[in-house]
Amino acid sequence: MNRTSILIGLSLLTGSWQSSFAEACREIHGRAILYSGDSFLEIWHVGTHHTFFVVDEESSKLILRYLHYPESDNQALFADFTICPTERYKQGASQPALVKQIRNAHVVGRRAK
């Protein structure tokens, strides 16, 4: 085996190949909600059936600048989000993502169920 084959094999074993499937960053208009029971932050891409979930602390901090506990249980953040998916799109599944920027933020109350 040559050195190149070994390096390719090692990179596949370490899982670094997953990042090559991530999509490019893009701006979406979305609605972010914090589910306080499990502190799950999800962003719905308005006008689609697609959602993203936040996978890092920096992204969470960006969103939580607008949503404040305990009021966050009844708030939603509508904004233009710069989203960077960390995995490929899978139809019907929420996609893990980083949030790089939030613009045109507007917090609204959520209706009680």
Buried (B, 14 or more C-beta within 10 A) or exposed (E): EEEEEEEEEEEEEEEEEEEEEBBEBEEBBBBBBBEEEEEEBBBBBEEEEBBBBBBEEEBBEBBBEBBEEEEBBEBBBBBBBBBBBBBEEEEEEBBBBBBBEBEEBEBEEEEEE
